[in-house]
């Protein structure tokens, strides 16, 4: 029995007005914070003055909800930006090391902690020759 595997499994499905569940949740939380700020400030100042920070918070929540840059949403983009500015601007390639892991976002190593490893090529050549001899005997 064969099953079709979806190609774009990580894409979010739009629910209402082209917004996904995550975006709607961000908008609802941002709207709730904006409304709370407005109701907290309205009794002590004019409603126009109380509406200003509420509108700013609502607009910020909207921008966070719909933000997408290079297929990254807001949080991964900010974490990548922080990592870029905390680590060296130049990335040194290391053999057998995977790309950035999410757990390593704030990890910074200094040059003094890095060590140079000498590779013993003669032992590797000997192992290859031994393997070659074993394969020839088969």
C-alpha positions as CSV (number, residue, x, y, z in Angstrom):
1,X,0.0,0.0,0.0
2,X,1.4,3.4,-1.0
3,X,0.8,6.7,0.8
4,X,1.3,10.1,-0.5
5,X,3.6,12.2,1.6
6,X,2.8,15.9,1.7
7,X,5.7,18.0,0.4
8,X,5.0,21.1,2.5
9,X,4.1,19.6,5.8
10,X,5.3,22.5,7.9
11,X,3.2,25.1,6.1
12,X,0.4,26.5,8.3
13,X,-3.1,26.3,6.9
14,X,-5.1,29.5,6.7
15,X,-8.3,29.5,8.8
16,X,-9.9,32.9,8.7
17,X,-9.0,35.8,6.4
18,X,-5.9,34.0,5.3
19,X,-4.5,33.8,8.8
20,X,-3.3,30.6,10.5
21,X,-4.2,29.5,14.0
22,X,-0.8,30.8,15.3
23,X,-1.4,34.2,13.8
24,X,-4.9,34.4,15.1
25,X,-3.6,33.5,18.6
26,X,-1.0,36.2,18.4
27,X,-3.6,38.7,17.3
28,X,-6.0,37.7,20.1
29,X,-3.3,38.0,22.8
30,X,-2.1,41.3,21.4
31,X,-5.6,42.6,21.2
32,X,-6.3,41.5,24.8
33,X,-3.1,43.3,26.0
34,X,-4.0,46.4,24.0
35,X,-7.6,46.4,25.5
36,X,-6.2,45.9,29.0
37,X,-3.9,48.9,28.6
38,X,-6.7,51.0,27.2
39,X,-9.1,50.1,30.1
40,X,-6.4,50.7,32.7
41,X,-5.4,54.1,31.3
42,X,-8.9,55.4,30.2
43,X,-10.1,56.4,33.7
44,X,-7.1,58.5,34.6
45,X,-6.4,60.2,31.2
46,X,-8.4,61.2,28.1
47,X,-9.6,58.3,26.0
48,X,-7.6,59.6,23.0
49,X,-4.4,59.5,25.1
50,X,-5.2,56.0,26.4
51,X,-5.9,54.8,22.9
52,X,-2.4,55.7,21.7
53,X,-0.4,53.0,23.6
54,X,-3.2,50.5,22.9
55,X,-3.0,51.1,19.2
56,X,0.8,50.8,19.3
57,X,0.6,47.4,21.0
58,X,-2.2,46.2,18.6
59,X,-0.1,47.3,15.6
60,X,3.0,45.6,17.1
61,X,1.0,42.4,17.6
62,X,-0.2,42.5,14.0
63,X,3.3,43.0,12.7
64,X,4.6,40.1,14.7
65,X,1.7,37.9,13.5
66,X,2.1,38.5,9.8
67,X,5.9,38.9,9.8
68,X,7.8,36.5,7.4
69,X,11.3,37.0,6.2
70,X,13.1,34.3,4.2
71,X,10.5,31.7,5.2
72,X,11.1,32.5,8.9
73,X,8.5,33.8,11.3
74,X,9.2,36.5,13.9
75,X,10.7,34.4,16.7
76,X,13.2,32.4,14.6
77,X,14.2,35.6,12.8
78,X,14.9,37.4,16.1
79,X,16.9,34.5,17.5
80,X,18.9,34.3,14.3
81,X,19.5,38.0,14.4
82,X,20.7,37.8,18.1
83,X,22.9,34.9,17.2
84,X,24.4,36.8,14.3
85,X,25.3,39.8,16.5
86,X,26.6,37.8,19.4
87,X,28.8,35.4,17.5
88,X,31.6,36.2,15.1
89,X,30.5,37.8,11.9
90,X,32.6,35.3,10.0
91,X,31.6,31.7,10.2
92,X,34.4,29.2,10.0
93,X,33.6,25.9,8.4
94,X,34.4,22.8,10.4
95,X,34.3,19.3,9.0
96,X,31.7,16.9,10.4
97,X,29.9,19.7,12.3
98,X,26.2,20.2,11.5
99,X,24.8,23.6,11.0
100,X,23.4,25.7,13.8
101,X,21.3,23.9,16.3
102,X,18.4,25.7,18.0
103,X,19.9,25.0,21.4
104,X,23.2,26.8,20.4
105,X,21.5,30.1,19.8
106,X,23.5,32.0,22.5
107,X,26.6,29.8,22.5
108,X,29.8,31.8,21.9
109,X,33.3,30.2,21.9
110,X,36.4,32.2,22.1
111,X,39.5,31.5,20.0
112,X,41.4,30.4,23.1
113,X,38.9,27.6,23.8
114,X,39.3,26.2,20.3
115,X,41.9,23.6,19.8
116,X,43.6,22.3,16.8
117,X,43.5,18.6,16.3
118,X,46.2,16.9,14.4
119,X,45.0,14.1,12.2
120,X,47.2,11.0,11.9
121,X,46.9,10.2,8.2
122,X,49.3,7.3,8.4
123,X,47.0,5.3,10.7
124,X,44.1,6.1,8.4
125,X,46.1,4.9,5.4
126,X,47.0,1.7,7.3
127,X,43.3,1.0,8.1
128,X,42.4,1.5,4.5
129,X,45.1,-0.9,3.3
130,X,44.0,-3.5,5.9
131,X,40.4,-3.1,4.7
132,X,41.6,-3.4,1.1
133,X,43.5,-6.6,1.9
134,X,40.5,-8.1,3.6
135,X,38.3,-7.3,0.6
136,X,40.8,-8.8,-1.8
137,X,40.8,-12.1,0.2
138,X,37.1,-12.3,-0.1
